[in-house]
Amino acid sequence: MKRLLFLITTLLLVLFGLSFASLNPEPVVVRYYFGALELPLSLLLSLVLALGALLGMFVSLWLWLAEKRRCARLARRVRLSEKEIRNLREIPIKDSH
């Protein structure tokens, strides 16, 4: 069922993209610092969308790795604290009476 839903969603997105491309075939001039490039509007929007998705993935990966490092650091502190508590429980209590 999940595969079928994924297939239908993908097919609808491809059809939407093709209809969008056929409705917007006009070329657009993109000027950047080192020159200019003439691309169809649909291709330009697809490239910008893909670039944004990649950028979002890299930022998410960076944040995920930072959280993973933080989690490892906290787990190490917990292990050390538990070891210290265990050691303190094993020390006999000395009575001064």
mmCIF file as gemmi writes it, N, C-alpha and C atoms, coordinates in Angstrom:
data_model
loop_
_atom_site.group_PDB
_atom_site.id
_atom_site.type_symbol
_atom_site.label_atom_id
_atom_site.label_alt_id
_atom_site.label_comp_id
_atom_site.label_asym_id
_atom_site.label_entity_id
_atom_site.label_seq_id
_atom_site.pdbx_PDB_ins_code
_atom_site.Cartn_x
_atom_site.Cartn_y
_atom_site.Cartn_z
_atom_site.occupancy
_atom_site.B_iso_or_equiv
_atom_site.pdbx_formal_charge
_atom_site.auth_seq_id
_atom_site.auth_asym_id
_atom_site.pdbx_PDB_model_num
ATOM 1 N N . MET Axp A 1 ? 0.825 -1.194 0 1 0 ? 1 A 1
ATOM 2 C CA . MET Axp A 1 ? 0 0 0 1 0 ? 1 A 1
ATOM 3 C C . MET Axp A 1 ? 0.868 1.256 0 1 0 ? 1 A 1
ATOM 4 N N . LYS Axp A 2 ? 1.951 1.207 0.804 1 0 ? 2 A 1
ATOM 5 C CA . LYS Axp A 2 ? 2.836 2.365 0.889 1 0 ? 2 A 1
ATOM 6 C C . LYS Axp A 2 ? 3.544 2.612 -0.444 1 0 ? 2 A 1
ATOM 7 N N . ARG Axp A 3 ? 3.932 1.52 -1.096 1 0 ? 3 A 1
ATOM 8 C CA . ARG Axp A 3 ? 4.594 1.659 -2.4 1 0 ? 3 A 1
ATOM 9 C C . ARG Axp A 3 ? 3.658 2.263 -3.436 1 0 ? 3 A 1
ATOM 10 N N . LEU Axp A 4 ? 2.417 1.809 -3.42 1 0 ? 4 A 1
ATOM 11 C CA . LEU Axp A 4 ? 1.439 2.315 -4.38 1 0 ? 4 A 1
ATOM 12 C C . LEU Axp A 4 ? 1.201 3.806 -4.166 1 0 ? 4 A 1
ATOM 13 N N . LEU Axp A 5 ? 1.075 4.215 -2.913 1 0 ? 5 A 1
ATOM 14 C CA . LEU Axp A 5 ? 0.884 5.631 -2.601 1 0 ? 5 A 1
ATOM 15 C C . LEU Axp A 5 ? 2.1 6.448 -3.049 1 0 ? 5 A 1
ATOM 16 N N . PHE Axp A 6 ? 3.301 5.925 -2.809 1 0 ? 6 A 1
ATOM 17 C CA . PHE Axp A 6 ? 4.526 6.609 -3.247 1 0 ? 6 A 1
ATOM 18 C C . PHE Axp A 6 ? 4.563 6.712 -4.771 1 0 ? 6 A 1
ATOM 19 N N . LEU Axp A 7 ? 4.206 5.634 -5.462 1 0 ? 7 A 1
ATOM 20 C CA . LEU Axp A 7 ? 4.211 5.627 -6.927 1 0 ? 7 A 1
ATOM 21 C C . LEU Axp A 7 ? 3.209 6.634 -7.486 1 0 ? 7 A 1
ATOM 22 N N . ILE Axp A 8 ? 2.017 6.679 -6.92 1 0 ? 8 A 1
ATOM 23 C CA . ILE Axp A 8 ? 0.997 7.625 -7.392 1 0 ? 8 A 1
ATOM 24 C C . ILE Axp A 8 ? 1.437 9.066 -7.146 1 0 ? 8 A 1
ATOM 25 N N . THR Axp A 9 ? 2.004 9.328 -5.964 1 0 ? 9 A 1
ATOM 26 C CA . THR Axp A 9 ? 2.48 10.676 -5.653 1 0 ? 9 A 1
ATOM 27 C C . THR Axp A 9 ? 3.6 11.095 -6.597 1 0 ? 9 A 1
ATOM 28 N N . THR Axp A 10 ? 4.536 10.191 -6.842 1 0 ? 10 A 1
ATOM 29 C CA . THR Axp A 10 ? 5.64 10.487 -7.763 1 0 ? 10 A 1
ATOM 30 C C . THR Axp A 10 ? 5.126 10.743 -9.17 1 0 ? 10 A 1
ATOM 31 N N . LEU Axp A 11 ? 4.191 9.92 -9.621 1 0 ? 11 A 1
ATOM 32 C CA . LEU Axp A 11 ? 3.62 10.088 -10.954 1 0 ? 11 A 1
ATOM 33 C C . LEU Axp A 11 ? 2.9 11.434 -11.08 1 0 ? 11 A 1
ATOM 34 N N . LEU Axp A 12 ? 2.146 11.819 -10.056 1 0 ? 12 A 1
ATOM 35 C CA . LEU Axp A 12 ? 1.461 13.112 -10.081 1 0 ? 12 A 1
ATOM 36 C C . LEU Axp A 12 ? 2.461 14.278 -10.109 1 0 ? 12 A 1
ATOM 37 N N . LEU Axp A 13 ? 3.543 14.173 -9.342 1 0 ? 13 A 1
ATOM 38 C CA . LEU Axp A 13 ? 4.561 15.226 -9.353 1 0 ? 13 A 1
ATOM 39 C C . LEU Axp A 13 ? 5.243 15.335 -10.709 1 0 ? 13 A 1
ATOM 40 N N . VAL Axp A 14 ? 5.521 14.198 -11.347 1 0 ? 14 A 1
ATOM 41 C CA . VAL Axp A 14 ? 6.151 14.218 -12.671 1 0 ? 14 A 1
ATOM 42 C C . VAL Axp A 14 ? 5.191 14.837 -13.69 1 0 ? 14 A 1
ATOM 43 N N . LEU Axp A 15 ? 3.936 14.442 -13.631 1 0 ? 15 A 1
ATOM 44 C CA . LEU Axp A 15 ? 2.952 15.025 -14.555 1 0 ? 15 A 1
ATOM 45 C C . LEU Axp A 15 ? 2.787 16.525 -14.336 1 0 ? 15 A 1
ATOM 46 N N . PHE Axp A 16 ? 2.769 16.935 -13.076 1 0 ? 16 A 1
ATOM 47 C CA . PHE Axp A 16 ? 2.681 18.363 -12.768 1 0 ? 16 A 1
ATOM 48 C C . PHE Axp A 16 ? 3.91 19.097 -13.314 1 0 ? 16 A 1
ATOM 49 N N . GLY Axp A 17 ? 5.093 18.509 -13.132 1 0 ? 17 A 1
ATOM 50 C CA . GLY Axp A 17 ? 6.322 19.125 -13.645 1 0 ? 17 A 1
ATOM 51 C C . GLY Axp A 17 ? 6.334 19.23 -15.163 1 0 ? 17 A 1
ATOM 52 N N . LEU Axp A 18 ? 5.871 18.178 -15.835 1 0 ? 18 A 1
ATOM 53 C CA . LEU Axp A 18 ? 5.825 18.22 -17.299 1 0 ? 18 A 1
ATOM 54 C C . LEU Axp A 18 ? 4.827 19.253 -17.81 1 0 ? 18 A 1
ATOM 55 N N . SER Axp A 19 ? 3.674 19.33 -17.158 1 0 ? 19 A 1
ATOM 56 C CA . SER Axp A 19 ? 2.699 20.336 -17.605 1 0 ? 19 A 1
ATOM 57 C C . SER Axp A 19 ? 3.224 21.742 -17.329 1 0 ? 19 A 1
ATOM 58 N N . PHE Axp A 20 ? 3.903 21.925 -16.206 1 0 ? 20 A 1
ATOM 59 C CA . PHE Axp A 20 ? 4.491 23.231 -15.897 1 0 ? 20 A 1
ATOM 60 C C . PHE Axp A 20 ? 5.551 23.6 -16.938 1 0 ? 20 A 1
ATOM 61 N N . ALA Axp A 21 ? 6.38 22.619 -17.31 1 0 ? 21 A 1
ATOM 62 C CA . ALA Axp A 21 ? 7.426 22.873 -18.307 1 0 ? 21 A 1
ATOM 63 C C . ALA Axp A 21 ? 6.82 23.206 -19.67 1 0 ? 21 A 1
ATOM 64 N N . SER Axp A 22 ? 5.733 22.538 -20.031 1 0 ? 22 A 1
ATOM 65 C CA . SER Axp A 22 ? 5.134 22.823 -21.337 1 0 ? 22 A 1
ATOM 66 C C . SER Axp A 22 ? 4.421 24.178 -21.35 1 0 ? 22 A 1
ATOM 67 N N . LEU Axp A 23 ? 3.961 24.649 -20.188 1 0 ? 23 A 1
ATOM 68 C CA . LEU Axp A 23 ? 3.29 25.951 -20.126 1 0 ? 23 A 1
ATOM 69 C C . LEU Axp A 23 ? 4.276 27.119 -20.036 1 0 ? 23 A 1
ATOM 70 N N . ASN Axp A 24 ? 5.53 26.845 -19.654 1 0 ? 24 A 1
ATOM 71 C CA . ASN Axp A 24 ? 6.529 27.903 -19.461 1 0 ? 24 A 1
ATOM 72 C C . ASN Axp A 24 ? 7.821 27.612 -20.233 1 0 ? 24 A 1
ATOM 73 N N . PRO Axp A 25 ? 7.741 27.554 -21.57 1 0 ? 25 A 1
ATOM 74 C CA . PRO Axp A 25 ? 8.955 27.259 -22.327 1 0 ? 25 A 1
ATOM 75 C C . PRO Axp A 25 ? 9.81 28.498 -22.637 1 0 ? 25 A 1
ATOM 76 N N . GLU Axp A 26 ? 9.352 29.686 -22.241 1 0 ? 26 A 1
ATOM 77 C CA . GLU Axp A 26 ? 10.072 30.902 -22.584 1 0 ? 26 A 1
ATOM 78 C C . GLU Axp A 26 ? 11.439 30.932 -21.903 1 0 ? 26 A 1
ATOM 79 N N . PRO Axp A 27 ? 12.442 31.365 -22.636 1 0 ? 27 A 1
ATOM 80 C CA . PRO Axp A 27 ? 13.775 31.472 -22.018 1 0 ? 27 A 1
ATOM 81 C C . PRO Axp A 27 ? 13.865 32.7 -21.102 1 0 ? 27 A 1
ATOM 82 N N . VAL Axp A 28 ? 14.649 32.543 -20.053 1 0 ? 28 A 1
ATOM 83 C CA . VAL Axp A 28 ? 14.87 33.611 -19.088 1 0 ? 28 A 1
ATOM 84 C C . VAL Axp A 28 ? 16.367 33.833 -19.004 1 0 ? 28 A 1
ATOM 85 N N . VAL Axp A 29 ? 16.777 35.093 -18.993 1 0 ? 29 A 1
ATOM 86 C CA . VAL Axp A 29 ? 18.203 35.417 -18.887 1 0 ? 29 A 1
ATOM 87 C C . VAL Axp A 29 ? 18.542 35.589 -17.407 1 0 ? 29 A 1
ATOM 88 N N . VAL Axp A 30 ? 19.533 34.829 -16.972 1 0 ? 30 A 1
ATOM 89 C CA . VAL Axp A 30 ? 20.016 34.922 -15.591 1 0 ? 30 A 1
ATOM 90 C C . VAL Axp A 30 ? 21.394 35.568 -15.657 1 0 ? 30 A 1
ATOM 91 N N . ARG Axp A 31 ? 21.524 36.727 -15.036 1 0 ? 31 A 1
ATOM 92 C CA . ARG Axp A 31 ? 22.807 37.43 -15.009 1 0 ? 31 A 1
ATOM 93 C C . ARG Axp A 31 ? 23.447 37.224 -13.646 1 0 ? 31 A 1
ATOM 94 N N . TYR Axp A 32 ? 24.674 36.78 -13.657 1 0 ? 32 A 1
ATOM 95 C CA . TYR Axp A 32 ? 25.425 36.622 -12.423 1 0 ? 32 A 1
ATOM 96 C C . TYR Axp A 32 ? 26.755 37.335 -12.588 1 0 ? 32 A 1
ATOM 97 N N . TYR Axp A 33 ? 27.609 37.304 -11.595 1 0 ? 33 A 1
ATOM 98 C CA . TYR Axp A 33 ? 28.827 38.121 -11.587 1 0 ? 33 A 1
ATOM 99 C C . TYR Axp A 33 ? 29.775 37.835 -12.745 1 0 ? 33 A 1
ATOM 100 N N . PHE Axp A 34 ? 29.82 36.608 -13.21 1 0 ? 34 A 1
ATOM 101 C CA . PHE Axp A 34 ? 30.813 36.254 -14.226 1 0 ? 34 A 1
ATOM 102 C C . PHE Axp A 34 ? 30.234 36.099 -15.619 1 0 ? 34 A 1
ATOM 103 N N . GLY Axp A 35 ? 28.99 36.436 -15.813 1 0 ? 35 A 1
ATOM 104 C CA . GLY Axp A 35 ? 28.395 36.304 -17.131 1 0 ? 35 A 1
ATOM 105 C C . GLY Axp A 35 ? 26.885 36.229 -17.054 1 0 ? 35 A 1
ATOM 106 N N . ALA Axp A 36 ? 26.311 35.626 -18.086 1 0 ? 36 A 1
ATOM 107 C CA . ALA Axp A 36 ? 24.859 35.477 -18.144 1 0 ? 36 A 1
ATOM 108 C C . ALA Axp A 36 ? 24.552 34.116 -18.754 1 0 ? 36 A 1
ATOM 109 N N . LEU Axp A 37 ? 23.37 33.632 -18.444 1 0 ? 37 A 1
ATOM 110 C CA . LEU Axp A 37 ? 22.952 32.322 -18.93 1 0 ? 37 A 1
ATOM 111 C C . LEU Axp A 37 ? 21.485 32.403 -19.318 1 0 ? 37 A 1
ATOM 112 N N . GLU Axp A 38 ? 21.138 31.827 -20.454 1 0 ? 38 A 1
ATOM 113 C CA . GLU Axp A 38 ? 19.746 31.829 -20.893 1 0 ? 38 A 1
ATOM 114 C C . GLU Axp A 38 ? 19.198 30.408 -20.769 1 0 ? 38 A 1
ATOM 115 N N . LEU Axp A 39 ? 18.183 30.259 -19.918 1 0 ? 39 A 1
ATOM 116 C CA . LEU Axp A 39 ? 17.583 28.952 -19.648 1 0 ? 39 A 1
ATOM 117 C C . LEU Axp A 39 ? 16.063 29.051 -19.726 1 0 ? 39 A 1
ATOM 118 N N . PRO Axp A 40 ? 15.404 27.937 -20.047 1 0 ? 40 A 1
ATOM 119 C CA . PRO Axp A 40 ? 13.936 27.948 -19.951 1 0 ? 40 A 1
ATOM 120 C C . PRO Axp A 40 ? 13.524 28.139 -18.486 1 0 ? 40 A 1
ATOM 121 N N . LEU Axp A 41 ? 12.421 28.833 -18.286 1 0 ? 41 A 1
ATOM 122 C CA . LEU Axp A 41 ? 11.953 29.14 -16.934 1 0 ? 41 A 1
ATOM 123 C C . LEU Axp A 41 ? 11.745 27.882 -16.105 1 0 ? 41 A 1
ATOM 124 N N . SER Axp A 42 ? 11.162 26.858 -16.692 1 0 ? 42 A 1
ATOM 125 C CA . SER Axp A 42 ? 10.891 25.624 -15.941 1 0 ? 42 A 1
ATOM 126 C C . SER Axp A 42 ? 12.193 24.964 -15.483 1 0 ? 42 A 1
ATOM 127 N N . LEU Axp A 43 ? 13.214 24.962 -16.343 1 0 ? 43 A 1
ATOM 128 C CA . LEU Axp A 43 ? 14.501 24.377 -15.968 1 0 ? 43 A 1
ATOM 129 C C . LEU Axp A 43 ? 15.167 25.19 -14.868 1 0 ? 43 A 1
ATOM 130 N N . LEU Axp A 44 ? 15.094 26.496 -14.984 1 0 ? 44 A 1
ATOM 131 C CA . LEU Axp A 44 ? 15.679 27.365 -13.968 1 0 ? 44 A 1
ATOM 132 C C . LEU Axp A 44 ? 15.025 27.135 -12.606 1 0 ? 44 A 1
ATOM 133 N N . LEU Axp A 45 ? 13.693 27.065 -12.582 1 0 ? 45 A 1
ATOM 134 C CA . LEU Axp A 45 ? 12.992 26.821 -11.316 1 0 ? 45 A 1
ATOM 135 C C . LEU Axp A 45 ? 13.308 25.442 -10.757 1 0 ? 45 A 1
ATOM 136 N N . SER Axp A 46 ? 13.442 24.447 -11.626 1 0 ? 46 A 1
ATOM 137 C CA . SER Axp A 46 ? 13.799 23.098 -11.164 1 0 ? 46 A 1
ATOM 138 C C . SER Axp A 46 ? 15.195 23.08 -10.561 1 0 ? 46 A 1
ATOM 139 N N . LEU Axp A 47 ? 16.124 23.786 -11.194 1 0 ? 47 A 1
ATOM 140 C CA . LEU Axp A 47 ? 17.498 23.85 -10.669 1 0 ? 47 A 1
ATOM 141 C C . LEU Axp A 47 ? 17.551 24.564 -9.325 1 0 ? 47 A 1
ATOM 142 N N . VAL Axp A 48 ? 16.805 25.638 -9.198 1 0 ? 48 A 1
ATOM 143 C CA . VAL Axp A 48 ? 16.78 26.375 -7.926 1 0 ? 48 A 1
ATOM 144 C C . VAL Axp A 48 ? 16.135 25.524 -6.836 1 0 ? 48 A 1
ATOM 145 N N . LEU Axp A 49 ? 15.089 24.797 -7.176 1 0 ? 49 A 1
ATOM 146 C CA . LEU Axp A 49 ? 14.449 23.904 -6.215 1 0 ? 49 A 1
ATOM 147 C C . LEU Axp A 49 ? 15.411 22.813 -5.759 1 0 ? 49 A 1
ATOM 148 N N . ALA Axp A 50 ? 16.13 22.211 -6.701 1 0 ? 50 A 1
ATOM 149 C CA . ALA Axp A 50 ? 17.093 21.161 -6.359 1 0 ? 50 A 1
ATOM 150 C C . ALA Axp A 50 ? 18.231 21.722 -5.502 1 0 ? 50 A 1
ATOM 151 N N . LEU Axp A 51 ? 18.711 22.916 -5.836 1 0 ? 51 A 1
ATOM 152 C CA . LEU Axp A 51 ? 19.772 23.537 -5.053 1 0 ? 51 A 1
ATOM 153 C C . LEU Axp A 51 ? 19.303 23.828 -3.629 1 0 ? 51 A 1
ATOM 154 N N . GLY Axp A 52 ? 18.084 24.311 -3.488 1 0 ? 52 A 1
ATOM 155 C CA . GLY Axp A 52 ? 17.526 24.566 -2.16 1 0 ? 52 A 1
ATOM 156 C C . GLY Axp A 52 ? 17.373 23.286 -1.354 1 0 ? 52 A 1
ATOM 157 N N . ALA Axp A 53 ? 16.949 22.213 -2.005 1 0 ? 53 A 1
ATOM 158 C CA . ALA Axp A 53 ? 16.806 20.932 -1.316 1 0 ? 53 A 1
ATOM 159 C C . ALA Axp A 53 ? 18.162 20.419 -0.849 1 0 ? 53 A 1
ATOM 160 N N . LEU Axp A 54 ? 19.18 20.523 -1.704 1 0 ? 54 A 1
ATOM 161 C CA . LEU Axp A 54 ? 20.532 20.097 -1.316 1 0 ? 54 A 1
ATOM 162 C C . LEU Axp A 54 ? 21.07 20.928 -0.161 1 0 ? 54 A 1
ATOM 163 N N . LEU Axp A 55 ? 20.869 22.215 -0.238 1 0 ? 55 A 1
ATOM 164 C CA . LEU Axp A 55 ? 21.312 23.098 0.839 1 0 ? 55 A 1
ATOM 165 C C . LEU Axp A 55 ? 20.622 22.745 2.145 1 0 ? 55 A 1
ATOM 166 N N . GLY Axp A 56 ? 19.327 22.493 2.08 1 0 ? 56 A 1
ATOM 167 C CA . GLY Axp A 56 ? 18.574 22.092 3.263 1 0 ? 56 A 1
ATOM 168 C C . GLY Axp A 56 ? 19.069 20.772 3.836 1 0 ? 56 A 1
ATOM 169 N N . MET Axp A 57 ? 19.402 19.827 2.964 1 0 ? 57 A 1
ATOM 170 C CA . MET Axp A 57 ? 19.934 18.545 3.431 1 0 ? 57 A 1
ATOM 171 C C . MET Axp A 57 ? 21.274 18.719 4.13 1 0 ? 57 A 1
ATOM 172 N N . PHE Axp A 58 ? 22.146 19.563 3.578 1 0 ? 58 A 1
ATOM 173 C CA . PHE Axp A 58 ? 23.457 19.781 4.198 1 0 ? 58 A 1
ATOM 174 C C . PHE Axp A 58 ? 23.322 20.459 5.557 1 0 ? 58 A 1
ATOM 175 N N . VAL Axp A 59 ? 22.447 21.425 5.66 1 0 ? 59 A 1
ATOM 176 C CA . VAL Axp A 59 ? 22.237 22.098 6.945 1 0 ? 59 A 1
ATOM 177 C C . VAL Axp A 59 ? 21.656 21.116 7.96 1 0 ? 59 A 1
ATOM 178 N N . SER Axp A 60 ? 20.697 20.304 7.531 1 0 ? 60 A 1
ATOM 179 C CA . SER Axp A 60 ? 20.102 19.311 8.425 1 0 ? 60 A 1
ATOM 180 C C . SER Axp A 60 ? 21.148 18.298 8.879 1 0 ? 60 A 1
ATOM 181 N N . LEU Axp A 61 ? 21.994 17.871 7.967 1 0 ? 61 A 1
ATOM 182 C CA . LEU Axp A 61 ? 23.05 16.921 8.311 1 0 ? 61 A 1
ATOM 183 C C . LEU Axp A 61 ? 24.006 17.528 9.33 1 0 ? 61 A 1
ATOM 184 N N . TRP Axp A 62 ? 24.358 18.79 9.139 1 0 ? 62 A 1
ATOM 185 C CA . TRP Axp A 62 ? 25.26 19.466 10.061 1 0 ? 62 A 1
ATOM 186 C C . TRP Axp A 62 ? 24.634 19.557 11.456 1 0 ? 62 A 1
ATOM 187 N N . LEU Axp A 63 ? 23.36 19.927 11.517 1 0 ? 63 A 1
ATOM 188 C CA . LEU Axp A 63 ? 22.665 20.016 12.803 1 0 ? 63 A 1
ATOM 189 C C . LEU Axp A 63 ? 22.527 18.642 13.456 1 0 ? 63 A 1
ATOM 190 N N . TRP Axp A 64 ? 22.248 17.616 12.65 1 0 ? 64 A 1
ATOM 191 C CA . TRP Axp A 64 ? 22.121 16.259 13.175 1 0 ? 64 A 1
ATOM 192 C C . TRP Axp A 64 ? 23.443 15.781 13.764 1 0 ? 64 A 1
ATOM 193 N N . LEU Axp A 65 ? 24.544 16.043 13.061 1 0 ? 65 A 1
ATOM 194 C CA . LEU Axp A 65 ? 25.855 15.639 13.577 1 0 ? 65 A 1
ATOM 195 C C . LEU Axp A 65 ? 26.201 16.384 14.863 1 0 ? 65 A 1
ATOM 196 N N . ALA Axp A 66 ? 25.854 17.649 14.946 1 0 ? 66 A 1
ATOM 197 C CA . ALA Axp A 66 ? 26.11 18.415 16.172 1 0 ? 66 A 1
ATOM 198 C C . ALA Axp A 66 ? 25.314 17.828 17.337 1 0 ? 66 A 1
ATOM 199 N N . GLU Axp A 67 ? 24.063 17.459 17.109 1 0 ? 67 A 1
ATOM 200 C CA . GLU Axp A 67 ? 23.251 16.85 18.168 1 0 ? 67 A 1
ATOM 201 C C . GLU Axp A 67 ? 23.78 15.477 18.558 1 0 ? 67 A 1
ATOM 202 N N . LYS Axp A 68 ? 24.277 14.74 17.574 1 0 ? 68 A 1
ATOM 203 C CA . LYS Axp A 68 ? 24.84 13.421 17.866 1 0 ? 68 A 1
ATOM 204 C C . LYS Axp A 68 ? 26.081 13.553 18.744 1 0 ? 68 A 1
ATOM 205 N N . ARG Axp A 69 ? 26.938 14.537 18.444 1 0 ? 69 A 1
ATOM 206 C CA . ARG Axp A 69 ? 28.117 14.783 19.285 1 0 ? 69 A 1
ATOM 207 C C . ARG Axp A 69 ? 27.696 15.18 20.697 1 0 ? 69 A 1
ATOM 208 N N . ARG Axp A 70 ? 26.687 16.03 20.804 1 0 ? 70 A 1
ATOM 209 C CA . ARG Axp A 70 ? 26.2 16.467 22.111 1 0 ? 70 A 1
ATOM 210 C C . ARG Axp A 70 ? 25.653 15.284 22.897 1 0 ? 70 A 1
ATOM 211 N N . CYS Axp A 71 ? 24.911 14.41 22.224 1 0 ? 71 A 1
ATOM 212 C CA . CYS Axp A 71 ? 24.361 13.219 22.871 1 0 ? 71 A 1
ATOM 213 C C . CYS Axp A 71 ? 25.483 12.302 23.364 1 0 ? 71 A 1
ATOM 214 N N . ALA Axp A 72 ? 26.512 12.121 22.564 1 0 ? 72 A 1
ATOM 215 C CA . ALA Axp A 72 ? 27.639 11.272 22.969 1 0 ? 72 A 1
ATOM 216 C C . ALA Axp A 72 ? 28.341 11.872 24.187 1 0 ? 72 A 1
ATOM 217 N N . ARG Axp A 73 ? 28.51 13.185 24.192 1 0 ? 73 A 1
ATOM 218 C CA . ARG Axp A 73 ? 29.146 13.855 25.321 1 0 ? 73 A 1
ATOM 219 C C . ARG Axp A 73 ? 28.314 13.676 26.593 1 0 ? 73 A 1
ATOM 220 N N . LEU Axp A 74 ? 27.011 13.829 26.483 1 0 ? 74 A 1
ATOM 221 C CA . LEU Axp A 74 ? 26.131 13.646 27.635 1 0 ? 74 A 1
ATOM 222 C C . LEU Axp A 74 ? 26.131 12.192 28.115 1 0 ? 74 A 1
ATOM 223 N N . ALA Axp A 75 ? 26.155 11.238 27.192 1 0 ? 75 A 1
ATOM 224 C CA . ALA Axp A 75 ? 26.198 9.825 27.57 1 0 ? 75 A 1
ATOM 225 C C . ALA Axp A 75 ? 27.494 9.517 28.312 1 0 ? 75 A 1
ATOM 226 N N . ARG Axp A 76 ? 28.586 10.121 27.873 1 0 ? 76 A 1
ATOM 227 C CA . ARG Axp A 76 ? 29.878 9.93 28.549 1 0 ? 76 A 1
ATOM 228 C C . ARG Axp A 76 ? 29.818 10.498 29.965 1 0 ? 76 A 1
ATOM 229 N N . ARG Axp A 77 ? 29.2 11.657 30.119 1 0 ? 77 A 1
ATOM 230 C CA . ARG Axp A 77 ? 29.059 12.252 31.465 1 0 ? 77 A 1
ATOM 231 C C . ARG Axp A 77 ? 28.185 11.385 32.364 1 0 ? 77 A 1
ATOM 232 N N . VAL Axp A 78 ? 27.135 10.809 31.816 1 0 ? 78 A 1
ATOM 233 C CA . VAL Axp A 78 ? 26.261 9.933 32.596 1 0 ? 78 A 1
ATOM 234 C C . VAL Axp A 78 ? 27.029 8.693 33.05 1 0 ? 78 A 1
ATOM 235 N N . ARG Axp A 79 ? 27.805 8.099 32.145 1 0 ? 79 A 1
ATOM 236 C CA . ARG Axp A 79 ? 28.6 6.921 32.515 1 0 ? 79 A 1
ATOM 237 C C . ARG Axp A 79 ? 29.564 7.243 33.646 1 0 ? 79 A 1
ATOM 238 N N . LEU Axp A 80 ? 30.251 8.391 33.538 1 0 ? 80 A 1
ATOM 239 C CA . LEU Axp A 80 ? 31.19 8.782 34.586 1 0 ? 80 A 1
ATOM 240 C C . LEU Axp A 80 ? 30.481 9.034 35.91 1 0 ? 80 A 1
ATOM 241 N N . SER Axp A 81 ? 29.318 9.658 35.861 1 0 ? 81 A 1
ATOM 242 C CA . SER Axp A 81 ? 28.557 9.927 37.081 1 0 ? 81 A 1
ATOM 243 C C . SER Axp A 81 ? 28.078 8.618 37.72 1 0 ? 81 A 1
ATOM 244 N N . GLU Axp A 82 ? 27.607 7.692 36.91 1 0 ? 82 A 1
ATOM 245 C CA . GLU Axp A 82 ? 27.158 6.405 37.44 1 0 ? 82 A 1
ATOM 246 C C . GLU Axp A 82 ? 28.316 5.629 38.056 1 0 ? 82 A 1
ATOM 247 N N . LYS Axp A 83 ? 29.479 5.709 37.423 1 0 ? 83 A 1
ATOM 248 C CA . LYS Axp A 83 ? 30.667 5.032 37.971 1 0 ? 83 A 1
ATOM 249 C C . LYS Axp A 83 ? 31.047 5.655 39.316 1 0 ? 83 A 1
ATOM 250 N N . GLU Axp A 84 ? 30.99 6.963 39.404 1 0 ? 84 A 1
ATOM 251 C CA . GLU Axp A 84 ? 31.319 7.641 40.656 1 0 ? 84 A 1
ATOM 252 C C . GLU Axp A 84 ? 30.319 7.275 41.757 1 0 ? 84 A 1
ATOM 253 N N . ILE Axp A 85 ? 29.042 7.202 41.422 1 0 ? 85 A 1
ATOM 254 C CA . ILE Axp A 85 ? 28.025 6.822 42.403 1 0 ? 85 A 1
ATOM 255 C C . ILE Axp A 85 ? 28.263 5.384 42.876 1 0 ? 85 A 1
ATOM 256 N N . ARG Axp A 86 ? 28.569 4.482 41.956 1 0 ? 86 A 1
ATOM 257 C CA . ARG Axp A 86 ? 28.845 3.094 42.295 1 0 ? 86 A 1
ATOM 258 C C . ARG Axp A 86 ? 30.038 3.006 43.244 1 0 ? 86 A 1
ATOM 259 N N . ASN Axp A 87 ? 31.094 3.769 42.945 1 0 ? 87 A 1
ATOM 260 C CA . ASN Axp A 87 ? 32.281 3.768 43.799 1 0 ? 87 A 1
ATOM 261 C C . ASN Axp A 87 ? 31.964 4.329 45.178 1 0 ? 87 A 1
ATOM 262 N N . LEU Axp A 88 ? 31.164 5.383 45.23 1 0 ? 88 A 1
ATOM 263 C CA . LEU Axp A 88 ? 30.813 5.966 46.522 1 0 ? 88 A 1
ATOM 264 C C . LEU Axp A 88 ? 29.96 5.006 47.362 1 0 ? 88 A 1
ATOM 265 N N . ARG Axp A 89 ? 29.132 4.209 46.723 1 0 ? 89 A 1
ATOM 266 C CA . ARG Axp A 89 ? 28.304 3.244 47.454 1 0 ? 89 A 1
ATOM 267 C C . ARG Axp A 89 ? 29.134 2.1 48.013 1 0 ? 89 A 1
ATOM 268 N N . GLU Axp A 90 ? 30.255 1.794 47.366 1 0 ? 90 A 1
ATOM 269 C CA . GLU Axp A 90 ? 31.09 0.685 47.819 1 0 ? 90 A 1
ATOM 270 C C . GLU Axp A 90 ? 32.031 1.075 48.956 1 0 ? 90 A 1
ATOM 271 N N . ILE Axp A 91 ? 32.268 2.348 49.157 1 0 ? 91 A 1
ATOM 272 C CA . ILE Axp A 91 ? 33.153 2.798 50.233 1 0 ? 91 A 1
ATOM 273 C C . ILE Axp A 91 ? 32.428 2.589 51.562 1 0 ? 91 A 1
ATOM 274 N N . PRO Axp A 92 ? 33.089 1.918 52.501 1 0 ? 92 A 1
ATOM 275 C CA . PRO Axp A 92 ? 32.42 1.704 53.797 1 0 ? 92 A 1
ATOM 276 C C . PRO Axp A 92 ? 32.326 3.02 54.576 1 0 ? 92 A 1
ATOM 277 N N . ILE Axp A 93 ? 31.264 3.132 55.335 1 0 ? 93 A 1
ATOM 278 C CA . ILE Axp A 93 ? 31.044 4.324 56.146 1 0 ? 93 A 1
ATOM 279 C C . ILE Axp A 93 ? 31.862 4.183 57.424 1 0 ? 93 A 1
ATOM 280 N N . LYS Axp A 94 ? 32.671 5.204 57.719 1 0 ? 94 A 1
ATOM 281 C CA . LYS Axp A 94 ? 33.505 5.185 58.931 1 0 ? 94 A 1
ATOM 282 C C . LYS Axp A 94 ? 32.79 5.965 60.004 1 0 ? 94 A 1
ATOM 283 N N . ASP Axp A 95 ? 32.586 5.302 61.151 1 0 ? 95 A 1
ATOM 284 C CA . ASP Axp A 95 ? 31.925 5.938 62.269 1 0 ? 95 A 1
ATOM 285 C C . ASP Axp A 95 ? 32.969 6.519 63.201 1 0 ? 95 A 1
ATOM 286 N N . SER Axp A 96 ? 32.787 7.743 63.642 1 0 ? 96 A 1
ATOM 287 C CA . SER Axp A 96 ? 33.747 8.367 64.559 1 0 ? 96 A 1
ATOM 288 C C . SER Axp A 96 ? 33.419 8.084 66.008 1 0 ? 96 A 1
ATOM 289 N N . HIS Axp A 97 ? 32.397 7.353 66.354 1 0 ? 97 A 1
ATOM 290 C CA . HIS Axp A 97 ? 31.995 7.047 67.731 1 0 ? 97 A 1
ATOM 291 C C . HIS Axp A 97 ? 32.815 5.971 68.284 1 0 ? 97 A 1
